[in-house]
Each structure stands twice: as C-alpha cells, then as structure tokens.
C-alpha cells in the first residue's frame, strides 16, 4: 500500500520526538524522529472524517499508515489479517 501524499497532523507540543537534533530535510519536507504520537485535534477537526480515514503520517521519518478505528476491522479480520495494528496511544 502506498500514498502519494502525507498528512502532517501530529501535535508538536504533546508528542515525544527528537527535539535536540535538527529534522532531516528531504524533498522540501522536514522529517522528525517521533517516539510517541499525539494528534493535533484542531487540524483533524478541520478535515472531514471521510478525508482522514486512512492516510500516511507526514512530518515523520517513519511515515506510518494511520487507519481510523472505524476501518480497523477490515485489517484485523478476526486476527487472520496480514496487518498489525497499533493504537496511536500505545505507540
């Protein structure tokens, strides 16, 4: 699975990320090493749910795929699916 664009919606104030080192600059983007994510709720609230159900996290080195909880069952398939899901709060 791949995404052409990333959605940078993690909260710089409440996430735990590498603040001591400068971000990696690649392709006009600043990418940070993030240890624990917290979402920017103001930014998410501005975007309709339908447009943020499944996206690639922006602004991070990892660029994880983020899935809204309402779609998680599609990937879990009763524990028989090929995807491993981790709650953002548990990451």
Number of C-alpha atoms within 10 A of each C-alpha: 3 7 11 6 10 15 17 18 17 21 15 14 10 12 15 14 16 12 11 6 9 11 16 15 10 9 7 7 12 14 19 20 17 20 10 14 19 17 17 16 11 10 12 16 9 8 10 9 11 8 9 14 14 17 20 20 19 20 20 20 15 13 17 12 16 18 18 13 11 8 11 16 11 11 15 14 11 8 10 8 11 9 12 8 12 11 11 12 9 7 10
